[in-house]
C-alpha cells in the first residue's frame, strides 16, 4: 500500500525517493544527474530524457510550517544575491536564479561533475492564510530561508462604510 503524500508534497509536486525507485536523494551517475523529475497532474513522476544542461533546472526546496510562519528553504551555495530573484504573484512564490562559474574547465578535465551550473527556478503555490506583505528572505551559510508570516485568523478588521448621506 502506497504512503499518502503530505499536503505540501501534493501542493508542490514533491515526491518521496522510494516512489521514484531510488533510495538515495543524490544522483551517482552522469546519466541520472542529467535527468529531471517532472511531476504530472496525477501526482506520479516521470523523467524527461530530453532535458539538457542549458535549460532552467528545478530548484530543490523544503517547505514546512511553524505555528506562526510558513518556511521555505533551499541550498543556494555559490549564488550571488544579485543573481537571485524572489517574487510573489497571484499566490505563487517564485525563486529564480543563476549559479555561474568564474572559470571554464574543459570537459575532459573532469573526474566527476555533479554540481549544477546555470539557471534554476521553483514556483510554490502558497496557502491563502499568509501575510504576503511581510515576507522575509535571508541567505546564511549558502542556505536561502524565506519566512512568510501567517495571518492572525482571530484578528477582526473594521470596515468603514462610506456614503449614505
N, C-alpha and C positions, 0 to 999 in steps of 0.2 A: 504494500500500500504506500503510495507516494505521500510525502510530508506536505502539509498545507503551507503555502507561501505566506509570508508575513504581509501586512498591509503595504509596507514600503517596497518589498520585492515586486508585488503586483503593480504598484504605482509607478515605479521607476524601471520595471522590466528586468530587475536583478535576477540572478539565478544562483542556485546552490551548486557548488562544484561537483557534487555527486550526481546531480541531474545532468551535468554536461559530460559525464563519462570520464572524469578525471578526479583524482583525489588530491591534487596539488594546485594551488592558485597560480603558480609560476610556470609559464611555458618553458620547457627544457630543450626544445629542438628548434632549428631555424624555421621549419615548416609550421609548427604550431604557433610560433611567435608572430607570424605574419598573417594569421587568420583572425578575423574579428568576429566576436559573438554578437549576433543580431537577434534581439527578442522579437518574436512575432506577435500578432494580435492575440492569439490564443494563449500566449504565455510560454510556448515552447521555444527552444532556441535552435538556430541553425547557423552554420558557418558560411561565410562568403569567401570562396576561394579566389574571387576576382579582386579582392581588396589589395591595393598597392600601398607601399610605404609613403608615397607622396600625398595620399588623401588625408582627410581630417580624422584622427583617431578619437575613440570614445574615452573620455577621462573616467578613471575609476573613482568611486566615491563611497563613503559610509554616510548614511543618513539615519539619525536617531533623535529621540526627543528626551527632554528632561521635563519636570513639572512646569517650567517657565519658558522653555525655548525649544525650537527645532534646530538641530545642529547638523551641518553638512561639512564633512572633512574629506580632503584629498591630498595625496602626496604630489607636490609640485616642485620638488627639488630641482635646481638649475634653471628655473623660470624667473626672469626678472619681473619686478612689479609692473613695469611699463609694457611688458608683453602679456599681461593677464587682464582680462576684461570680465566683469561680473555685472549682470543686469537682470531686471525683473520686468516682465511684460505679460499681461493677461494671466497672472497667477502662475507663471512659469519662470523659474530661476535658471539662467544660462551662465555657465562658466566656460569661457573660451580663451585660448592662449596659444603660445608657441614656445617650444624649447629648442633653442638654436645652439649649434656647436661653434666654438671660437676658431677651431682649426679643422681642416679637412684631412681625413685619413683615407688612404687607399683601401679599397675593398679587400685586396689580397693581404693586407697587413693585420686584419682582424683574426683573432683566435675565436672569440665569442662576441656576439653582438645581440644584446638583449634590451638595451636602453632605447626607448623611443625618442627620436628627434624629429621635430616638425610640429605641425598644427594639431590641436586637440580641442574638443568641446564636450560638454554634457549639459543637457537640459533636464530639469526636475520639476514635475508638476507639484505645486505646493498646496497644502490644505487651506481652507478658507479662513481659519481662525488665527491667522498670523498678522502681526503689525509690520507690514512691508515698508513703512516709513522709517523704521528703526533697525535696519539690517546692519550688522557689524561684521566686517571681514578682516582677518589678520593672517599673516604668514609668520610662523615661528618654526625654526629648525626644518624648513622645507615642507612643512605641513600647513595647508590652507584650511582655515576654520571659519565657516560662515555661521553666525548665530542670528537667528530670527526670533524675536520675542513673540510669545503667544499673546493674543488679546485677552483681557480680563472679561470673561463672559458675564460676570456679575455686575460689571460697570454699566450704569444706565446713562445714556446720553440724552440730555434735554434738547428737544427740538422746539425752536421758536417759530410760532405761527405768525405769518405776515398777512397783511390785508384785512378785509372785513371792516372797512372804515365806517 
